[in-house]
Amino acid sequence: MMFQGPMLTIYRAINGGSPWNVPAGHGSANIDNAIAKFEKETYEANERKLQAVRNNEIRSEKPYQPPAGRLGESIPRPS
């Protein structure tokens, strides 16, 4: 190998043997378990949301109820 300059040889010396020096798409990590976990969590969250819609438990879908006063009486509105 011919000498190609100090920066190139320093770069190769520092990064050449790094275990993280893997081109994109050529890693050995299997992420199927992570994908399955997040798909399951998303499915369960969507099921809870769908059940809330079915039971009419969504706060934004209910009519507004003004907060109760000190002893349970409603707060008078200004006229």
Number of C-alpha atoms within 10 A of each C-alpha: 3 4 7 8 8 8 9 10 12 11 10 11 11 9 11 12 9 10 7 9 10 10 7 6 7 7 10 7 7 8 9 8 9 10 10 11 12 11 12 12 11 12 12 12 12 12 12 12 14 12 13 13 12 10 9 12 12 12 9 8 9 9 7 8 7 10 10 11 10 8 6 8 9 12 11 9 6 4 3
